[in-house]
Amino acid sequence: MLNHEHKAQPPCFIVDFDPSDKPFGSAHFQGHPSPSGPATAPANDNKLYKYSVKVGNQTLNPKGGVKP
């Protein structure tokens, strides 16, 4: 993680999963203190859940994803 100063708004990053295809209870996470919580996908799930990251006004789409 890069050292950087935080402003009150907006959060320094936002992570979004497709609400209909997410491995966690929530599909939206923002800023450093945003834990994902337990995975809601089945324990033997090998699916790759894609997400996008927004930093400022730029949206980044990682080539990978998350496997719970």
HTML snippet that shows the backbone in 3Dmol.js (N, CA, C, O; Angstrom):
<script src="https://3Dmol.org/build/3Dmol-min.js"></script>
<div id="view" style="width:600px;height:400px;position:relative"></div>
<script>
const pdb = `
ATOM      1  N   MET A   1       0.848  -1.164   0.000  1.00  0.00           N
ATOM      2  CA  MET A   1       0.000   0.000   0.000  1.00  0.00           C
ATOM      3  C   MET A   1       0.900   1.235   0.000  1.00  0.00           C
ATOM      4  O   MET A   1       1.878   1.294   0.745  1.00  0.00           O
ATOM      5  N   LEU A   2       0.576   2.202  -0.820  1.00  0.00           N
ATOM      6  CA  LEU A   2       1.329   3.446  -0.856  1.00  0.00           C
ATOM      7  C   LEU A   2       0.914   4.350   0.281  1.00  0.00           C
ATOM      8  O   LEU A   2      -0.265   4.419   0.628  1.00  0.00           O
ATOM      9  N   ASN A   3       1.878   5.046   0.863  1.00  0.00           N
ATOM     10  CA  ASN A   3       1.536   6.046   1.865  1.00  0.00           C
ATOM     11  C   ASN A   3       0.922   7.240   1.163  1.00  0.00           C
ATOM     12  O   ASN A   3       1.450   7.727   0.163  1.00  0.00           O
ATOM     13  N   HIS A   4      -0.181   7.701   1.685  1.00  0.00           N
ATOM     14  CA  HIS A   4      -0.851   8.854   1.110  1.00  0.00           C
ATOM     15  C   HIS A   4      -1.762   9.464   2.150  1.00  0.00           C
ATOM     16  O   HIS A   4      -2.161   8.804   3.109  1.00  0.00           O
ATOM     17  N   GLU A   5      -2.090  10.739   1.951  1.00  0.00           N
ATOM     18  CA  GLU A   5      -2.976  11.426   2.879  1.00  0.00           C
ATOM     19  C   GLU A   5      -4.418  11.203   2.460  1.00  0.00           C
ATOM     20  O   GLU A   5      -4.732  11.095   1.275  1.00  0.00           O
ATOM     21  N   HIS A   6      -5.289  11.138   3.461  1.00  0.00           N
ATOM     22  CA  HIS A   6      -6.709  10.938   3.196  1.00  0.00           C
ATOM     23  C   HIS A   6      -7.470  12.235   3.370  1.00  0.00           C
ATOM     24  O   HIS A   6      -7.239  13.001   4.305  1.00  0.00           O
ATOM     25  N   LYS A   7      -8.368  12.454   2.454  1.00  0.00           N
ATOM     26  CA  LYS A   7      -9.305  13.564   2.574  1.00  0.00           C
ATOM     27  C   LYS A   7     -10.613  12.967   3.074  1.00  0.00           C
ATOM     28  O   LYS A   7     -10.824  11.759   2.962  1.00  0.00           O
ATOM     29  N   ALA A   8     -11.464  13.773   3.608  1.00  0.00           N
ATOM     30  CA  ALA A   8     -12.746  13.274   4.122  1.00  0.00           C
ATOM     31  C   ALA A   8     -13.574  12.629   3.020  1.00  0.00           C
ATOM     32  O   ALA A   8     -14.173  11.577   3.246  1.00  0.00           O
ATOM     33  N   GLN A   9     -13.625  13.222   1.850  1.00  0.00           N
ATOM     34  CA  GLN A   9     -14.385  12.694   0.720  1.00  0.00           C
ATOM     35  C   GLN A   9     -13.608  12.958  -0.544  1.00  0.00           C
ATOM     36  O   GLN A   9     -12.898  13.963  -0.571  1.00  0.00           O
ATOM     37  N   PRO A  10     -13.663  12.205  -1.537  1.00  0.00           N
ATOM     38  CA  PRO A  10     -14.216  10.851  -1.580  1.00  0.00           C
ATOM     39  C   PRO A  10     -13.223   9.848  -1.000  1.00  0.00           C
ATOM     40  O   PRO A  10     -12.080  10.213  -0.723  1.00  0.00           O
ATOM     41  N   PRO A  11     -13.634   8.585  -0.808  1.00  0.00           N
ATOM     42  CA  PRO A  11     -12.678   7.579  -0.340  1.00  0.00           C
ATOM     43  C   PRO A  11     -11.573   7.408  -1.390  1.00  0.00           C
ATOM     44  O   PRO A  11     -11.783   7.695  -2.568  1.00  0.00           O
ATOM     45  N   CYS A  12     -10.400   6.941  -0.959  1.00  0.00           N
ATOM     46  CA  CYS A  12      -9.282   6.857  -1.918  1.00  0.00           C
ATOM     47  C   CYS A  12      -9.487   5.763  -2.954  1.00  0.00           C
ATOM     48  O   CYS A  12      -8.858   5.805  -4.012  1.00  0.00           O
ATOM     49  N   PHE A  13     -10.349   4.784  -2.684  1.00  0.00           N
ATOM     50  CA  PHE A  13     -10.676   3.800  -3.711  1.00  0.00           C
ATOM     51  C   PHE A  13     -12.029   3.163  -3.409  1.00  0.00           C
ATOM     52  O   PHE A  13     -12.491   3.161  -2.269  1.00  0.00           O
ATOM     53  N   ILE A  14     -12.655   2.620  -4.460  1.00  0.00           N
ATOM     54  CA  ILE A  14     -13.930   1.915  -4.349  1.00  0.00           C
ATOM     55  C   ILE A  14     -13.794   0.610  -5.132  1.00  0.00           C
ATOM     56  O   ILE A  14     -13.291   0.611  -6.255  1.00  0.00           O
ATOM     57  N   VAL A  15     -14.234  -0.492  -4.551  1.00  0.00           N
ATOM     58  CA  VAL A  15     -14.231  -1.788  -5.224  1.00  0.00           C
ATOM     59  C   VAL A  15     -15.679  -2.208  -5.421  1.00  0.00           C
ATOM     60  O   VAL A  15     -16.462  -2.221  -4.471  1.00  0.00           O
ATOM     61  N   ASP A  16     -16.033  -2.550  -6.654  1.00  0.00           N
ATOM     62  CA  ASP A  16     -17.398  -2.976  -6.961  1.00  0.00           C
ATOM     63  C   ASP A  16     -17.408  -4.332  -7.661  1.00  0.00           C
ATOM     64  O   ASP A  16     -16.702  -4.553  -8.645  1.00  0.00           O
ATOM     65  N   PHE A  17     -18.228  -5.230  -7.125  1.00  0.00           N
ATOM     66  CA  PHE A  17     -18.545  -6.500  -7.776  1.00  0.00           C
ATOM     67  C   PHE A  17     -19.913  -6.339  -8.422  1.00  0.00           C
ATOM     68  O   PHE A  17     -20.668  -5.445  -8.040  1.00  0.00           O
ATOM     69  N   ASP A  18     -20.243  -7.167  -9.375  1.00  0.00           N
ATOM     70  CA  ASP A  18     -21.582  -7.209  -9.935  1.00  0.00           C
ATOM     71  C   ASP A  18     -22.520  -7.657  -8.803  1.00  0.00           C
ATOM     72  O   ASP A  18     -22.304  -8.727  -8.234  1.00  0.00           O
ATOM     73  N   PRO A  19     -23.544  -6.882  -8.461  1.00  0.00           N
ATOM     74  CA  PRO A  19     -24.428  -7.260  -7.349  1.00  0.00           C
ATOM     75  C   PRO A  19     -25.085  -8.624  -7.506  1.00  0.00           C
ATOM     76  O   PRO A  19     -25.440  -9.256  -6.511  1.00  0.00           O
ATOM     77  N   SER A  20     -25.251  -9.087  -8.742  1.00  0.00           N
ATOM     78  CA  SER A  20     -25.875 -10.398  -8.954  1.00  0.00           C
ATOM     79  C   SER A  20     -24.841 -11.522  -9.019  1.00  0.00           C
ATOM     80  O   SER A  20     -25.203 -12.690  -9.164  1.00  0.00           O
ATOM     81  N   ASP A  21     -23.559 -11.176  -8.913  1.00  0.00           N
ATOM     82  CA  ASP A  21     -22.502 -12.179  -9.027  1.00  0.00           C
ATOM     83  C   ASP A  21     -21.333 -11.776  -8.121  1.00  0.00           C
ATOM     84  O   ASP A  21     -20.286 -11.341  -8.601  1.00  0.00           O
ATOM     85  N   LYS A  22     -21.525 -11.925  -6.824  1.00  0.00           N
ATOM     86  CA  LYS A  22     -20.534 -11.485  -5.854  1.00  0.00           C
ATOM     87  C   LYS A  22     -20.208 -12.610  -4.872  1.00  0.00           C
ATOM     88  O   LYS A  22     -21.086 -13.404  -4.533  1.00  0.00           O
ATOM     89  N   PRO A  23     -18.959 -12.689  -4.412  1.00  0.00           N
ATOM     90  CA  PRO A  23     -18.583 -13.756  -3.488  1.00  0.00           C
ATOM     91  C   PRO A  23     -18.789 -13.390  -2.020  1.00  0.00           C
ATOM     92  O   PRO A  23     -18.594 -14.229  -1.140  1.00  0.00           O
ATOM     93  N   PHE A  24     -19.178 -12.152  -1.749  1.00  0.00           N
ATOM     94  CA  PHE A  24     -19.362 -11.674  -0.381  1.00  0.00           C
ATOM     95  C   PHE A  24     -20.789 -11.166  -0.196  1.00  0.00           C
ATOM     96  O   PHE A  24     -21.529 -11.035  -1.171  1.00  0.00           O
ATOM     97  N   GLY A  25     -21.174 -10.885   1.016  1.00  0.00           N
ATOM     98  CA  GLY A  25     -22.514 -10.379   1.283  1.00  0.00           C
ATOM     99  C   GLY A  25     -22.770  -9.033   0.641  1.00  0.00           C
ATOM    100  O   GLY A  25     -23.904  -8.718   0.278  1.00  0.00           O
ATOM    101  N   SER A  26     -21.730  -8.242   0.499  1.00  0.00           N
ATOM    102  CA  SER A  26     -21.849  -6.925  -0.111  1.00  0.00           C
ATOM    103  C   SER A  26     -21.138  -6.924  -1.463  1.00  0.00           C
ATOM    104  O   SER A  26     -20.227  -7.719  -1.694  1.00  0.00           O
ATOM    105  N   ALA A  27     -21.555  -6.042  -2.338  1.00  0.00           N
ATOM    106  CA  ALA A  27     -20.924  -5.921  -3.657  1.00  0.00           C
ATOM    107  C   ALA A  27     -20.103  -4.646  -3.760  1.00  0.00           C
ATOM    108  O   ALA A  27     -19.459  -4.411  -4.782  1.00  0.00           O
ATOM    109  N   HIS A  28     -20.114  -3.813  -2.713  1.00  0.00           N
ATOM    110  CA  HIS A  28     -19.491  -2.491  -2.769  1.00  0.00           C
ATOM    111  C   HIS A  28     -18.632  -2.281  -1.524  1.00  0.00           C
ATOM    112  O   HIS A  28     -19.100  -2.445  -0.397  1.00  0.00           O
ATOM    113  N   PHE A  29     -17.375  -1.917  -1.742  1.00  0.00           N
ATOM    114  CA  PHE A  29     -16.447  -1.650  -0.640  1.00  0.00           C
ATOM    115  C   PHE A  29     -15.704  -0.364  -0.959  1.00  0.00           C
ATOM    116  O   PHE A  29     -15.359  -0.112  -2.113  1.00  0.00           O
ATOM    117  N   GLN A  30     -15.458   0.448   0.061  1.00  0.00           N
ATOM    118  CA  GLN A  30     -14.739   1.693  -0.210  1.00  0.00           C
ATOM    119  C   GLN A  30     -13.776   2.022   0.910  1.00  0.00           C
ATOM    120  O   GLN A  30     -14.104   1.902   2.090  1.00  0.00           O
ATOM    121  N   GLY A  31     -12.579   2.441   0.522  1.00  0.00           N
ATOM    122  CA  GLY A  31     -11.560   2.872   1.465  1.00  0.00           C
ATOM    123  C   GLY A  31     -10.893   1.729   2.212  1.00  0.00           C
ATOM    124  O   GLY A  31     -11.303   0.573   2.107  1.00  0.00           O
ATOM    125  N   HIS A  32      -9.869   2.070   2.960  1.00  0.00           N
ATOM    126  CA  HIS A  32      -9.058   1.086   3.672  1.00  0.00           C
ATOM    127  C   HIS A  32      -9.792   0.290   4.741  1.00  0.00           C
ATOM    128  O   HIS A  32      -9.549  -0.911   4.856  1.00  0.00           O
ATOM    129  N   PRO A  33     -10.662   0.885   5.517  1.00  0.00           N
ATOM    130  CA  PRO A  33     -11.247   0.106   6.615  1.00  0.00           C
ATOM    131  C   PRO A  33     -12.458  -0.726   6.207  1.00  0.00           C
ATOM    132  O   PRO A  33     -13.285  -1.054   7.058  1.00  0.00           O
ATOM    133  N   SER A  34     -12.583  -1.069   4.957  1.00  0.00           N
ATOM    134  CA  SER A  34     -13.774  -1.753   4.469  1.00  0.00           C
ATOM    135  C   SER A  34     -13.530  -3.263   4.337  1.00  0.00           C
ATOM    136  O   SER A  34     -13.134  -3.728   3.269  1.00  0.00           O
ATOM    137  N   PRO A  35     -13.762  -4.028   5.406  1.00  0.00           N
ATOM    138  CA  PRO A  35     -13.562  -5.479   5.312  1.00  0.00           C
ATOM    139  C   PRO A  35     -14.654  -6.130   4.461  1.00  0.00           C
ATOM    140  O   PRO A  35     -15.791  -5.659   4.425  1.00  0.00           O
ATOM    141  N   SER A  36     -14.300  -7.200   3.790  1.00  0.00           N
ATOM    142  CA  SER A  36     -15.271  -7.868   2.931  1.00  0.00           C
ATOM    143  C   SER A  36     -16.243  -8.714   3.732  1.00  0.00           C
ATOM    144  O   SER A  36     -17.362  -8.964   3.283  1.00  0.00           O
ATOM    145  N   GLY A  37     -15.829  -9.158   4.913  1.00  0.00           N
ATOM    146  CA  GLY A  37     -16.658 -10.077   5.681  1.00  0.00           C
ATOM    147  C   GLY A  37     -16.499 -11.484   5.139  1.00  0.00           C
ATOM    148  O   GLY A  37     -15.705 -11.714   4.226  1.00  0.00           O
ATOM    149  N   PRO A  38     -17.240 -12.417   5.685  1.00  0.00           N
ATOM    150  CA  PRO A  38     -17.096 -13.806   5.233  1.00  0.00           C
ATOM    151  C   PRO A  38     -17.623 -13.991   3.813  1.00  0.00           C
ATOM    152  O   PRO A  38     -18.541 -13.299   3.371  1.00  0.00           O
ATOM    153  N   ALA A  39     -17.020 -14.936   3.121  1.00  0.00           N
ATOM    154  CA  ALA A  39     -17.474 -15.265   1.773  1.00  0.00           C
ATOM    155  C   ALA A  39     -18.846 -15.924   1.853  1.00  0.00           C
ATOM    156  O   ALA A  39     -19.116 -16.709   2.761  1.00  0.00           O
ATOM    157  N   THR A  40     -19.699 -15.600   0.904  1.00  0.00           N
ATOM    158  CA  THR A  40     -21.030 -16.213   0.836  1.00  0.00           C
ATOM    159  C   THR A  40     -21.095 -17.263  -0.266  1.00  0.00           C
ATOM    160  O   THR A  40     -22.101 -17.958  -0.404  1.00  0.00           O
ATOM    161  N   ALA A  41     -20.036 -17.378  -1.043  1.00  0.00           N
ATOM    162  CA  ALA A  41     -19.969 -18.391  -2.101  1.00  0.00           C
ATOM    163  C   ALA A  41     -19.714 -19.757  -1.446  1.00  0.00           C
ATOM    164  O   ALA A  41     -19.140 -19.817  -0.359  1.00  0.00           O
ATOM    165  N   PRO A  42     -20.126 -20.832  -2.082  1.00  0.00           N
ATOM    166  CA  PRO A  42     -19.887 -22.165  -1.521  1.00  0.00           C
ATOM    167  C   PRO A  42     -18.393 -22.426  -1.306  1.00  0.00           C
ATOM    168  O   PRO A  42     -17.555 -21.890  -2.032  1.00  0.00           O
ATOM    169  N   ALA A  43     -18.067 -23.247  -0.312  1.00  0.00           N
ATOM    170  CA  ALA A  43     -16.673 -23.519   0.051  1.00  0.00           C
ATOM    171  C   ALA A  43     -15.883 -24.130  -1.104  1.00  0.00           C
ATOM    172  O   ALA A  43     -14.685 -23.874  -1.221  1.00  0.00           O
ATOM    173  N   ASN A  44     -16.511 -24.919  -1.946  1.00  0.00           N
ATOM    174  CA  ASN A  44     -15.801 -25.568  -3.053  1.00  0.00           C
ATOM    175  C   ASN A  44     -15.917 -24.787  -4.364  1.00  0.00           C
ATOM    176  O   ASN A  44     -15.662 -25.331  -5.438  1.00  0.00           O
ATOM    177  N   ASP A  45     -16.299 -23.526  -4.273  1.00  0.00           N
ATOM    178  CA  ASP A  45     -16.484 -22.669  -5.448  1.00  0.00           C
ATOM    179  C   ASP A  45     -15.124 -22.279  -6.031  1.00  0.00           C
ATOM    180  O   ASP A  45     -14.307 -21.678  -5.333  1.00  0.00           O
ATOM    181  N   ASN A  46     -14.873 -22.610  -7.286  1.00  0.00           N
ATOM    182  CA  ASN A  46     -13.634 -22.229  -7.955  1.00  0.00           C
ATOM    183  C   ASN A  46     -13.841 -21.106  -8.962  1.00  0.00           C
ATOM    184  O   ASN A  46     -12.955 -20.804  -9.761  1.00  0.00           O
ATOM    185  N   LYS A  47     -15.009 -20.496  -8.917  1.00  0.00           N
ATOM    186  CA  LYS A  47     -15.339 -19.423  -9.850  1.00  0.00           C
ATOM    187  C   LYS A  47     -14.471 -18.196  -9.577  1.00  0.00           C
ATOM    188  O   LYS A  47     -14.129 -17.914  -8.429  1.00  0.00           O
ATOM    189  N   LEU A  48     -14.122 -17.481 -10.623  1.00  0.00           N
ATOM    190  CA  LEU A  48     -13.388 -16.231 -10.505  1.00  0.00           C
ATOM    191  C   LEU A  48     -14.404 -15.090 -10.549  1.00  0.00           C
ATOM    192  O   LEU A  48     -15.082 -14.901 -11.559  1.00  0.00           O
ATOM    193  N   TYR A  49     -14.509 -14.341  -9.474  1.00  0.00           N
ATOM    194  CA  TYR A  49     -15.445 -13.223  -9.377  1.00  0.00           C
ATOM    195  C   TYR A  49     -14.712 -11.947  -9.773  1.00  0.00           C
ATOM    196  O   TYR A  49     -13.774 -11.525  -9.097  1.00  0.00           O
ATOM    197  N   LYS A  50     -15.143 -11.343 -10.861  1.00  0.00           N
ATOM    198  CA  LYS A  50     -14.487 -10.141 -11.365  1.00  0.00           C
ATOM    199  C   LYS A  50     -15.020  -8.905 -10.645  1.00  0.00           C
ATOM    200  O   LYS A  50     -16.155  -8.876 -10.171  1.00  0.00           O
ATOM    201  N   TYR A  51     -14.179  -7.903 -10.579  1.00  0.00           N
ATOM    202  CA  TYR A  51     -14.536  -6.656  -9.917  1.00  0.00           C
ATOM    203  C   TYR A  51     -13.849  -5.505 -10.623  1.00  0.00           C
ATOM    204  O   TYR A  51     -12.948  -5.717 -11.435  1.00  0.00           O
ATOM    205  N   SER A  52     -14.269  -4.293 -10.319  1.00  0.00           N
ATOM    206  CA  SER A  52     -13.582  -3.109 -10.820  1.00  0.00           C
ATOM    207  C   SER A  52     -13.195  -2.238  -9.630  1.00  0.00           C
ATOM    208  O   SER A  52     -13.824  -2.282  -8.573  1.00  0.00           O
ATOM    209  N   VAL A  53     -12.160  -1.458  -9.827  1.00  0.00           N
ATOM    210  CA  VAL A  53     -11.654  -0.568  -8.790  1.00  0.00           C
ATOM    211  C   VAL A  53     -11.710   0.846  -9.339  1.00  0.00           C
ATOM    212  O   VAL A  53     -11.247   1.106 -10.450  1.00  0.00           O
ATOM    213  N   LYS A  54     -12.275   1.753  -8.565  1.00  0.00           N
ATOM    214  CA  LYS A  54     -12.323   3.157  -8.971  1.00  0.00           C
ATOM    215  C   LYS A  54     -11.398   3.936  -8.049  1.00  0.00           C
ATOM    216  O   LYS A  54     -11.524   3.871  -6.827  1.00  0.00           O
ATOM    217  N   VAL A  55     -10.462   4.680  -8.650  1.00  0.00           N
ATOM    218  CA  VAL A  55      -9.541   5.543  -7.914  1.00  0.00           C
ATOM    219  C   VAL A  55      -9.715   6.934  -8.485  1.00  0.00           C
ATOM    220  O   VAL A  55      -9.385   7.187  -9.644  1.00  0.00           O
ATOM    221  N   GLY A  56     -10.234   7.830  -7.668  1.00  0.00           N
ATOM    222  CA  GLY A  56     -10.559   9.159  -8.187  1.00  0.00           C
ATOM    223  C   GLY A  56     -11.629   9.030  -9.247  1.00  0.00           C
ATOM    224  O   GLY A  56     -12.684   8.452  -8.988  1.00  0.00           O
ATOM    225  N   ASN A  57     -11.382   9.553 -10.434  1.00  0.00           N
ATOM    226  CA  ASN A  57     -12.365   9.438 -11.514  1.00  0.00           C
ATOM    227  C   ASN A  57     -11.956   8.390 -12.552  1.00  0.00           C
ATOM    228  O   ASN A  57     -12.530   8.338 -13.639  1.00  0.00           O
ATOM    229  N   GLN A  58     -10.969   7.559 -12.221  1.00  0.00           N
ATOM    230  CA  GLN A  58     -10.489   6.527 -13.135  1.00  0.00           C
ATOM    231  C   GLN A  58     -10.957   5.149 -12.661  1.00  0.00           C
ATOM    232  O   GLN A  58     -10.783   4.796 -11.495  1.00  0.00           O
ATOM    233  N   THR A  59     -11.553   4.372 -13.572  1.00  0.00           N
ATOM    234  CA  THR A  59     -11.984   3.015 -13.256  1.00  0.00           C
ATOM    235  C   THR A  59     -10.970   2.030 -13.826  1.00  0.00           C
ATOM    236  O   THR A  59     -10.630   2.074 -15.008  1.00  0.00           O
ATOM    237  N   LEU A  60     -10.500   1.144 -12.961  1.00  0.00           N
ATOM    238  CA  LEU A  60      -9.515   0.139 -13.348  1.00  0.00           C
ATOM    239  C   LEU A  60     -10.199  -1.214 -13.325  1.00  0.00           C
ATOM    240  O   LEU A  60     -10.905  -1.528 -12.367  1.00  0.00           O
ATOM    241  N   ASN A  61     -10.008  -2.011 -14.346  1.00  0.00           N
ATOM    242  CA  ASN A  61     -10.585  -3.345 -14.392  1.00  0.00           C
ATOM    243  C   ASN A  61      -9.446  -4.359 -14.398  1.00  0.00           C
ATOM    244  O   ASN A  61      -8.823  -4.599 -15.432  1.00  0.00           O
ATOM    245  N   PRO A  62      -9.179  -4.953 -13.234  1.00  0.00           N
ATOM    246  CA  PRO A  62      -8.087  -5.930 -13.165  1.00  0.00           C
ATOM    247  C   PRO A  62      -8.344  -7.104 -14.109  1.00  0.00           C
ATOM    248  O   PRO A  62      -9.493  -7.454 -14.379  1.00  0.00           O
ATOM    249  N   LYS A  63      -7.278  -7.698 -14.600  1.00  0.00           N
ATOM    250  CA  LYS A  63      -7.418  -8.859 -15.479  1.00  0.00           C
ATOM    251  C   LYS A  63      -7.845 -10.090 -14.706  1.00  0.00           C
ATOM    252  O   LYS A  63      -8.399 -11.027 -15.280  1.00  0.00           O
ATOM    253  N   GLY A  64      -7.593 -10.093 -13.425  1.00  0.00           N
ATOM    254  CA  GLY A  64      -7.950 -11.242 -12.594  1.00  0.00           C
ATOM    255  C   GLY A  64      -9.255 -11.024 -11.869  1.00  0.00           C
ATOM    256  O   GLY A  64     -10.168 -10.382 -12.388  1.00  0.00           O
ATOM    257  N   GLY A  65      -9.338 -11.554 -10.683  1.00  0.00           N
ATOM    258  CA  GLY A  65     -10.536 -11.449  -9.872  1.00  0.00           C
ATOM    259  C   GLY A  65     -10.263 -12.035  -8.510  1.00  0.00           C
ATOM    260  O   GLY A  65      -9.117 -12.100  -8.066  1.00  0.00           O
ATOM    261  N   VAL A  66     -11.312 -12.458  -7.853  1.00  0.00           N
ATOM    262  CA  VAL A  66     -11.220 -13.032  -6.510  1.00  0.00           C
ATOM    263  C   VAL A  66     -11.807 -14.432  -6.528  1.00  0.00           C
ATOM    264  O   VAL A  66     -12.891 -14.653  -7.068  1.00  0.00           O
ATOM    265  N   LYS A  67     -11.095 -15.369  -5.940  1.00  0.00           N
ATOM    266  CA  LYS A  67     -11.644 -16.702  -5.687  1.00  0.00           C
ATOM    267  C   LYS A  67     -11.799 -16.822  -4.186  1.00  0.00           C
ATOM    268  O   LYS A  67     -10.823 -16.675  -3.449  1.00  0.00           O
ATOM    269  N   PRO A  68     -13.017 -17.089  -3.717  1.00  0.00           N
ATOM    270  CA  PRO A  68     -13.226 -17.167  -2.262  1.00  0.00           C
ATOM    271  C   PRO A  68     -12.520 -18.356  -1.638  1.00  0.00           C
ATOM    272  O   PRO A  68     -12.601 -18.556  -0.426  1.00  0.00           O
TER     273      PRO A  68
END
`;
const viewer = $3Dmol.createViewer("view");
viewer.addModel(pdb, "pdb");
viewer.setStyle({}, {cartoon: {color: "spectrum"}});
viewer.zoomTo();
viewer.render();
</script>
